[in-house]
Structures are given as C-alpha cells and as structure tokens.
C-alpha cells in the first residue's frame, strides 16, 4: 500500500520518543480504572479525557488484557506519576497530589 512504510516509520519514531521520555524519568504507573465491561471502559475513557485535557496524552496508558475461555478480557487505564510526586504522596499520607483522585 502506498505510504504504509512512511506511516510505520512515523509510528515507530513516536513510540521510541515516548519510551525515551519515560526511561529518563523516575516514577510509576498508577492504575486509575479497571473493568471487564468494554462499554463501561469506553465511557470512562471519554469522560476522563474530556475532564482532564491538561494531562499529556503520553502520560496515559491503556492496557487491554485479552481473555480466553476461562478468564474474561480486562481493560485498565493508568496514569504516569513522576517520582517527585510519589515522594510528596508518602509525606502526605499516601494521597498523590499531582494526579486527581478518580472514583
């Protein structure tokens, strides 16, 4: 297909830049939402992105754990919390101040 190689290279470059940005930072991924219902996950994701437009999209991670016959598929939304925020959270009694608390 025309342009497929260019799109693939651009996508790889974006993912490498994102990986490099997180390799330089200290921090952790904090799970915000997890469910087994795809419709519920999509609704939460759209609400979350609409309410928190100031969050950098590269700081949001979406995981889909594919299920089989025994285990159902799971959907998780996580946010990257820098280490300095983690240290402040430890001093504040566990509440992370950099990331809003979600339901």
N, C-alpha and C positions, 0 to 999 in steps of 0.2 A: 504494500500500500504506500502511496506517495506520502512523504512526511513522517512516516512511522519511526524511522531511525532518529530523526531530529527530536520528536516528542519523547522518545525513550531516553535519549541523552539528557534532555532538559529535566525530565522527571528524576533521573539518577543524580544529576547535579543538585537539584533541590533537596533530595533526601540526604546526600552527603553533607551539604551545608548544615542541615538540621542536626545530623548526627554530630558534626564537629562542634556545633554550638553547645550541645549537651555534654560532650566529652570535656569541654573546658570548664563547665560549671559543676559545682558540688550541689547536691540536693537529692530529692527523692520524688517519686510519683505518688500522689495521694489519690486514692480511689474516691470519687465523688458519688457515683451512681452505678448500680449493678442490678440487672434484671434478666429474666428469661423470656420476657414478652417483647417482641420486636417493635410493635406499635407503641408500647409504653416508652421504650428506649428512644424511638424517633421523636416522640412528643417532647420528652425531657431534653433531648439534644437540641432541638429547635428553640425551646424556651430558654435553655442555658445560653446558647449562642446569641439570642436576641437580647437577653438581660445583661450579658457581660461582654459587650462589644469591645471594651478596652483591653481584654485579655488577648495576648498574642496567640494566633491560631496554632503556632508551632509548640505552644506550651500545653496544648490539649491533646490527649491521646485517646483513641477509641480502639478498644480490643473486642474482637468477636471470637469467642472460643467455640469452635464448631463441635456440635454434639454428634452422638451416634445413637444407636438404638437404646442404649442404657442411660446415657446422660443427655439432657437437652442442651441446646445452644444457649450460651450466656453472652450478654452484651455488657461491657463496662466502659465508663467514661472516667478518665483520670486527668489530673492537672499537675504540672511540674511545680514543685515548691523548692525554691533555692535554699541552700544550706543556712544562710544568714536568717531566713525566716524560720527555719527549723529551730535554730538556737534561741530565737526570741520566743518561740512557742514553748520551749522547755522552761524558760524562765517565767512565762505567763501561766503556767499550769496546764499546758497541753493544747490550748486553743491557738491555732495558727492564725496570725494576724494578717498575713499577706494575701491569703485566699479566703473569700467569703465562705461562711458555713452554709452548706446546702442541706435540704431536707433528706 
